Amino acid sequence: MADLIPPLPQDFVRQIEQDFPQEAATLLAALDHTEPVVSLRLNSRKCARYNAACSLAYPVTPIPWCQEGYRLEGRPFFAHDPLWHAGMYYVQEAASMALAQLAPLIPKHPIEVLDLCAAPGGKSTLLLDILPEHSTLVANEAIPKRAQILRENLLKWGYPNTIVTNNYPDQLAATGTQFDMIVVDAPCSGEGLFRKTPEARLEWSLQSVNECALRQREILNAAWTMLRPGGMLVYCTCTFNRYEDEEQAEYLLREHNATLITTITPPEEWHWVEGKGGLGWHFLPGITMGEGFYFAAFYKPQEEDNNTSSTPLSKATKRKAGRKETSGISFSDIDRRWFLCEEGDEREVGKFVISTVAPEVIQWIPSQLLSKYQELASSQTIRILSAGVSVGESKGKEIVPSPLLPYSQLCNISAFPSIPLDREQALAYLAGETLASFPSTPKGFCLVCYEGIPLGFVKNVGTRYNNLYPKPYRLRHFPQ
């Protein structure tokens, strides 16, 4: 098999030997002769919600810099684990879990956060675990197919105060929206993937490194305009080279008067490699647990010059009447028992809205998310893929519970009859098969659960359970 792996590009080897003279031999040998690390991170909020230990059926080793992270021995076929489909854990690269070390730097009160280049969603789900309760996350991805994957992963993670958008960074910046914290996991030349995805070696070149560095600078400029004074910007890549890593950090310090955060001090036994000049941290295969990764964190000055402050919403980016929110649907038909919304007057604590991409879907926007949602929804240019809780769908003259509702941590599972499934039945359900009904099950919508965790809805029509698991998410292959 080793003969089938493309060789490391010679320009890359020379670059590593120059940038990491002490670590180069170990790193290069690891890329060619060792297996990638497989790791996952538990969904702490869902585990607590369902009082589930989420015991893993795999031999694991804790990841020291992330409380909910574990390294696995070997790589299971996660698609054949119903708990993975239920959003009880996320398969995430171990090194990128280092962002959990930002938790002590985050204010204790709710904040607004942007994950600017968020797909497939690993860092977004991690942020949701370390942010204060009732914080807001906007997870954005520019590439439509990747944005749909991001949407699925965040819906299954289940945190309600989340918005998923599909836009380029400059489109978001043009709205004048601002955030207390922004994560820029910048598109890069992918050197850190050379062990996990060897074919990435064939796409690498010095030219691609330079092109990526230019694009990263454009993204950072857009991100900086959206960062509130005093806010935190986290920059990361899956590369090793200084052009995409330390030189971007130097750019922020030089051109934007950023302040480097130096209070992240990992223990020696974690084997993080400090960036040149103390600029951030590198994770090197063979030395640090995980694949290639780099990150650095910065504060924005409290006072900004006029030429670097964000621009207000312009007439060109506003809709005169806002987005359509009713579409002929009577929200009074929604059964409030389906989900756990706030108590009180609906107009004060939250709002029902029609999805901007699926006009049959009714979303509940919690009060903490409402102002950010309305701000983004008022723009003609911002494409919102999902927001808040997907509660119901319009089917003819009635409103039925949304098949996406069971993923949410605000789903009121006691409002529906529950049908326990064993593993084989759960996989059949996830594959979209029709299940035989039990005579004792009430007719209508029922939750199917695996180990007490909801997987989705079926509709009991008496002789069978109609499978309502969303078609785009269905399992394509059964275990042999």
N, C-alpha and C positions, 0 to 999 in steps of 0.2 A: 504493500500500500504506500510505503514511504516514497517509492519511485514515482507514484502518480501525483505527488504533491509538487506543484511548481516551485522552483528554487526561489529563494529570496532575491529581490532585485539588487544588483551590485551597488547602485547608487544609494539604496536604502541601507545596505550593510555599512558602507562608508560613513553615512550620516550617523548611524547608531554608534559606530566606533569613535566618531568625533564628539558626539554629544554626551555619551555615557562611557567614558574610557574604562571605568572600574567595573561597570555592570555589563558591558557589551557581550563578552564571551558567554556569560550565563544566560542573558536574554536571548541571544541568537540561537543558542543550543536548545533552549526551551521552545522557541517557535518552531523548530524543525523536528524535535524528538520527544516532545511530551504532549499529553492530551489536554484539551481545554477544561477549565473548571466548570462544573454544573452546579447551580445554586438557585435557591428560591427564597422568597420572603413571605411570611404569613400575613394575612389580613387581620390585624389586631382588633379592629373595630367589629368586624363580623364575628370573629372568634368570641369576643365578649358578648355580642348581641345574642348569639345562639348558645352561649355557655358551652362552647366547643373547644376542646384542646387541639383539635385538628391534628390528631396524632398522625405522623407521617409514616407511610409504609416503606420508607427508604432509610438506609443507614445514613446518618447525617453528622456533620461537625458544625458547631456554632461559628458564625462569622463574627469576629471580635468587635468590629466597628458598627454592627447593626444588630440590635437586640432581637429582631424578628427574623434575621437572616440565617440560612443554613447552607452549608456545602454538602453536596451529595456524592456518593461513590458510584460512578457510572451515570448514565442518562436514561431514565425511564421514558416510556412513551406517555407523556403527560395527557395527551388527548384521550387516553383510556382511563383517566381518573375523574370521576364525576365531581370531586371537590375542586379540581382545577376549573372545570366549566362553571361551577357555582361562584367563582371569584373568591375562594377561601385562601388562595395563595397566588403569587405571581412568580413566574420563572424569570429571574433577573440576574444579570451578571454581578458577581460578588464585588468587584472593584467599584462599580457605580453605586453600590449601597453605602459607600463612604459619605455620601451626602447626608446620611443620618446624623453625622457629627456636627451638622449645622444647627441641630435642635436647640442647644443652649443659647445660640445667638438670636433666636427668633423671639419677638415680643410675646408676652403671655396673653395679650388680648387678641381678638380676631383681627386678621389682616387680609389684604387682597394680594394674590400671588398669580403670576403669569409664568407658565412653562411654554416658552416661545416656539421651540422645535420639539414637540412632545412625543411624537410617535416612536415606538409603539405604546408607550405609557408607563414604563418602569419607574422613571423618576417622578412622574405625576402621582402614581399610586404611593410612592415613598413619601412625597411631600404631604399627601393627605394623612399619612400616619403621624407625622411629626408636627403638623400645624396645630395651633390652638383650636379648640372647639368653636364652630360657627365661622371659621375662616372661609374665604372664597378662593377657588382655584379656577382660572381660565387656562385650559390646555389647548394649544394651537398647533396645527400641522398644515403646511402649505400644500403637500402632495395629496390629492383627493383619495387615492386608494389607501395610503398610509393613515389618512385622517379617519377613515372608516374603521380601521383596526384599532386606532386610538379610542374612538367612540365606544366600540364593543368592550374593550378592556376597562374603561372607566365606568361604563354602565354596570358591568359585572362587579367592579370594586364596591359600588353601591353608595358612595358618599354623596349626599344630596346637593351640597352647595358647590356644584361643579358645572362649568360651561365648556363645551367642546366646539372650537371654531376651526374653519378651514380657510386660512388666509396667509398671504405673504406678510412678513414682519412690517414692511413699510405701509401696508394697508391698515394694519392695526394702529401703527404709530400716527397715521394721518387723522384718525378719529379724535386724537387728544386724550385717549384713555390713559390712566396712570395706575401704578401698582406699588405696593410696599416692598415687594420682593420679586425678582425676575430670575429665572433659570434659563440660560442659553446653552443647550446641548447642541453645539453647532455642527452642521454637516461638515464632514472632514474626509481626509484621504484614506481613513480606515486602517491604518497600520496596526492598531490594536486588535484587529480581526484576523490577522494573518495565521494564527493558530486555529481559531474557531472556524474560519471560512477561508481556506487556503486559496481559493480562486480569486480572492481580493488582491492577491499578489500580482495577478496579470493586469489589473486595472491601475496599479500604482505607477506614478512617474513623478519626477521633480516638477514637471509642468502642472500635474494635477494638484500637487502640494501648493504651488503658488496660486493657482486658481481658487483653491479652497480658502487660502489665507485671505485673499481679496474679498471673497464672499462673506467670510466670518467677520471681517471688519465692517462691512455694510450692515450685517445683522446686529452687531454690537452697537453701531450708531443708532439704529432704530430702537433697540432695547433701551439705550440710555435715555432717549427722549421720553420713554414711557415710565421710567423709574422716578418715583417721588424723591425729592430731596431728603437725605438721611436714609434712603432705602438701601437694600442689599441686592447686588447682582452677583450671580454665581455663573462662572464660565467653565464649560467642560468639553472635552473631546475624547474620542477613542484613538488618539494618535500619540506618538512619542516625540515628534520633531519640534524644534524650538520655533519654527516659523508659524505653526498653527497653535502653539501653546504659549511659551514665555513671551514671545514677541507680541502676541495679542494682549497679554497682561500688561506689558510695557506700554502698549498703545493706550490702554485705558488710563494708566497712571499719567502719561504724558499729555494726551490730548483732551482728556475729560476730567483731569484733576481728581481721579478716583483715589480712594484710600484702601490699600491692601489690608485685608483682615489676616492678622498673624497669630490669633489666639487659638487656632486649631493646631494642637501639638500632640500627634499620635505617639504612643509608646514605641520604643525601638523594636519590640518583638512583632509589631505589625508590618515592619519592613516597607513602609511608604518611603519613596525616594523624593527628597526635596528638589523642587525645580531650581534652575540656575538663578542665582541672586535671591534665593528665598521666595521665588514667585510660584506659589502653588505646590501641588504634589503630583508625582508620577506613580503609576502602578505598573510594574513590569513583570510579565510572566516569567516564572522561574525564580523570582525574588519576592514578589507580592502575590498573595492569594487572589486569583482572578485573571482577567485578560487585560489588554492595554487600556489605560485610562489616565486622564489628567483633569485636575480641577483647581480653580482658584476663586476666591470670594473677595468682594470689594464693597465698600460703602460709597454712596454718592454724597457729595458735600451738602450741608444743610441749606446753603444759599447758592443759587445758580445764576449765571449771567443771562440776560434776556435772550441772547442768541442761542442758548442751549435749552431753554425751557420748552415744555411741550406746547404744541399749538392747539387752540381751542377748536371745537367742532365747527367746521365751515358749513356754509349753506349747501355746498355740493355734496356733503356726506350725510346730510340729514334728510329724512323723509318728512314731508309736510304733515302727514297724518299718522306717522308711525306704521308699524307692521300690523297687518290684519290679525285680530285676536279672537274673533267669534266664529266666523265661517258658518253661521246658522246653527251652531251647536249650543244647546242649553246646558250650562255647567251645573244647573240645579239637579240634573239627572245623575250626577256622579254620587256614588255611595261613599260618604266620608269615612265609613268604617274600613275601606280598602287600605288606607294609608294613615300614617301618624303625623298629621299636620298640626301646627300650633293651635292652641286654644284661642278663642276670641273672634273678633270681626275679620272676615276674610280680607277686606280692603286694607286692614292695618297690618296683618301678619303675613300675608303672602298673596299670591295671585295665580289664577288659572290662565294659561295662554295656549294658543294653538302652535304646534311645532312649525317652524319656518321652512322645514324641508319635507315634512309629512303632514299634510293638512288634516288628516283624520286623527292625529295623535294629540291628546290633551296633556299638557305638562303642568305640574304644580311648581311654582317658583317660590321657595321659602323666603321669608322676609329678609334674611341676611344676604341673600343673593339678588334680591329684586333690583336694587339700584344699579348694580353692574350689568345685569341682564338688560334693563331698559336702556342703559347707556349704549351698549353694543347693538341692541336690536333697532335703535333709532337710525343706524347708519345703513345706507344703501349698499355699502361695499362689504359688510361683514356677514359671512355665512355661518350661521349657528347650526351645528349638527344636532346638538342635544343640550338641554339645560334642566337643572333641577330634577324632579321626579316624573318619569313617564307614567301617568296614572291610568288613563283610559283611552279608548279608541271609539270613534263613531262608526257603528255598523248599522246602516240603514237608519231606522228611527230610534235606535237604542244606543246607549253607551256601555261598553263592556270593559272589564279591566284590561289594561295593556299587558301583553305578554312580557314586556320589559319590567313591569312593576316588581316581580319577585326578587329581582337583583338588588333593589334598593334597600338600604338599611332602614328606610321609613315604611317599608311594606308591613302592613298589619297582618301577620300570618294567621292570627286567631280569627280573622274575618272569613276565612275559607276552610272548608273541610280539607283535611290533610290525608294524603295517600302515601304510606311509606313504601319505598322501592329498595330491593337489593341491588347489588352492583350490576348484575346482568340486565335487570329490568331498567335500571337507570341509564345504562348505555343504549338500550333499545329506544328509550324515550329521547335521549339526546340525538339519536340517529333519525328521529322523526317517525318512528313506527307507531302504529295504532296499538294500544294496550287493551287487553280484555278487562272488563269492569267487574267489580265486586258487587253483589246484590245489595250489600248494606250501605254502599256509598250514595250520598244524596245526589240528586241530579243537579246539573249546573256546573259552575266553575269550581275546580278543586286544585289545590297545590300538590304537586308531587315532590317528595322529599327523599333525600339520601342522607342517612345518619343524622336526621333531624334538620338538615340544611335544605331550603327550598331550591329546586332546580327550575321550576316553571309551572305553567298551568296546563291542565287538560280540561275538556268540557265533557262531563258525563251525560250521555244522551240515552242512557239506559242499558243498551246492549254492548256499548264500547265506550272507551275514553278517546275523544278526538284530541289529537296531539297539537298543542298550540306553541310548541317550542319554535322560536323564530327560524325560518328557513336558512338565512345566511349563516347562522351559527351552528348548523347541524353537523354532527359527526359523520364523516364520510366512510370510515373504515372501522370494522369491528376487530377486536383482538382475536388472534388465531388461537 
